[in-house]
Amino acid sequence: MNWSSTTVFIGSRGIGKSFLSAVFCVIRCILYPGTKICIASGTRGQAINVLEKIILELKPNSPELAAEIDDKQTKINGTNAQIVFKNSSYIKVVTASDSARGNRANLLLLDEFRMIAKDVIDTILRKFLTQKRMPRYEALTKEERKAEYAKEKNKTMYLSSAYFVDHWSYLKCTDTCRFMIDDRKKQFVCGLPYQLSVTEGLLDSETVADEMAETDFNEIKFQMEYEALWYGNTDGSFFDYNSISKNRKIKYPMLPDKLASKLGNAQNVRIPAKLNGEIRILSADIALMTSRKNNNDATAVFINQLMPTKAGRYTSNIVYTDVCEGLRTDDQALMIRKLYDEYQCDYIVLDTNGIGLGVYDCLARDIVDTETGEIYPAVSCCNNAEMASRCTVIGADKVVWSIKASAQFNSDCAYLLREAFKSGRIRLLCTEYDAEEILSDIRGYSSLSSAEKLQIQMPYINTTLLVDELTKLQHEESGGKVKIFERSGMRKDRYSSLSYNYYVAIQLENKMSKRQSANASASDMFIIKPPNYRGKTKGKAVSTINGKKKCASWF
């Protein structure tokens, strides 16, 4: 830290990033009188954490440090947080916003820097470093002082856990790594995983093992926050991480009424009434066994909100996704049927080649909810006469889109979905990290229990797991077709459900386009301009209107 002008410290939880930084800041302030240190973070409370380490942990154990600190000028509160040293050095917390303009620093410490907007860092915080520390050096001449000033560089320290590779913080790490191996630069980057914390006794290995054994264990989150590994693209994958990640733009999910009620049915998260031209599609890839024993067995459900664009096409918004495991066929049919009504869907997409046929048969007759006594009418197939004949209820709505997958069909689905991500025609929910800040703005969210917050965040988490699944799928290409398959121990139920959902969305769009073309009038298809007459009027009828001659063609 003392040698480098730029330090990027990527560390796991419990590795001691804030503590080590606090130690360095104290040493720097004592050994270099007049040092100005500014600390910024995504939240002011996080930035104050470094000062608390100094006052509550370092100072009580070091009489020498306590003797260096000016207690009268030192303050730590919500509006004014600073530690002032008797040699005129200080460490202060600044807010990562426009209000911080005007501060100056010799060392800028950015804690959890990935949570700070890059524009704020570049245009405001890094501008603090415009002035160097200039001690008087009374024993030196003016020229000797200038030579000393030139040697001492201002410093910037970036602290964070790992994140997604498409975030700007990853580029900061790669740039710093490139400069680190350049002998002309003084920059340093490191990533320290949780194994180091365990080795040093800072973290209990049993605690880590227990967390990994939990039902809701998130492998991606663990990889970033504990293993100090950036999450992103898998080499040679059919679905490119960057093309998927750029489409994670939806801030709020459409939550079922049971979950939306926990937030007072806030307008942002409740299921809205359908707009003109809007189509909603529910898709489910069916599994019957629990994934604890069968890694690729889980039922994946997606709700696609198809919205028309000005160009006459549709954009697919995946506004809700869920996964259930170990449910019986009839229970899954009831769950799908309830979601179909609750979300006011237009179609249900099912793979009826295998065990999904049993779920279809349940949907094809009236279903009774044993808990409420409500009866859900039977629904029939809309795209396959043979499947429609299995429904014996007269007048049943034809809303089920039966998928009978073949090698060519699966190949088409894969190419369509990949192109949708590349062209931006399919949009996903944002990451659960962004969601935490977004949801905090909803009244009542902060008062929920941790379990209730997790329920609200699950659509975001399942979307991240979808992205992980897509980027880890393997593929083979031959004869103009592609075969998508999962790695050993992995799964592709989310991919299958989403790819079938989007395939049906494209079929509906094409059908709507043909219908609009058929209904178009002759005046819509041809542009007829009025004749332009110049010169003589021979061959044309002439009439006089209001004293002026008018010509008309003879047709």
Sequence and secondary structure as in RCSB ss.txt:
>XXXX:A:sequence
MNWSSTTVFIGSRGIGKSFLSAVFCVIRCILYPGTKICIASGTRGQAINVLEKIILELKPNSPELAAEIDDKQTK
INGTNAQIVFKNSSYIKVVTASDSARGNRANLLLLDEFRMIAKDVIDTILRKFLTQKRMPRYEALTKEERKAEYA
KEKNKTMYLSSAYFVDHWSYLKCTDTCRFMIDDRKKQFVCGLPYQLSVTEGLLDSETVADEMAETDFNEIKFQME
YEALWYGNTDGSFFDYNSISKNRKIKYPMLPDKLASKLGNAQNVRIPAKLNGEIRILSADIALMTSRKNNNDATA
VFINQLMPTKAGRYTSNIVYTDVCEGLRTDDQALMIRKLYDEYQCDYIVLDTNGIGLGVYDCLARDIVDTETGEI
YPAVSCCNNAEMASRCTVIGADKVVWSIKASAQFNSDCAYLLREAFKSGRIRLLCTEYDAEEILSDIRGYSSLSS
AEKLQIQMPYINTTLLVDELTKLQHEESGGKVKIFERSGMRKDRYSSLSYNYYVAIQLENKMSKRQSANASASDM
FIIKPPNYRGKTKGKAVSTINGKKKCASWF
>XXXX:A:secstr
  S SEEEEEE TTS HHHHHHHHHHHHHHHSTT EEEEEESSHHHHHHHHHIIIIIIGGG HHHHHHB TTT E
ESSS EEEEBTTS EEEE  SSGGGTT   SEEEEETGGGS HHHHHHTGGGGGGS      TTS HHHHHHHHH
H   EEEEEE   BTTSHHHHHHHHHHHHHT TT  EEEEEE HHHHHHTTSS HHHHHHHHHSTT  HHHHHHH
TS   B   TT SS HHHHHTTEEE S    HHHHGGGTT TTTS     TT EEEEEEE   S TTTSTT  EE
EEEEEEEE TTS EEEEEEEEEEE S  HHHHHHHHHHHHHHTT SEEEEE SSTHHHHHHHHTS EE TTT  E
E  EEESS HHHHTT  STT EEEEEEE   HHHHHHHHHHHHHHHHHT EEEE  HHHHHHHHHTSTTSTTS H
HHHHHHHHHHHHHHHHHHHHHH EEEEETTEEEEE  TT   HHHHHHHHHHHHHHHHHHHHHHHHHHH  HHHH
         S  TTSEEEEETTEEEEE   
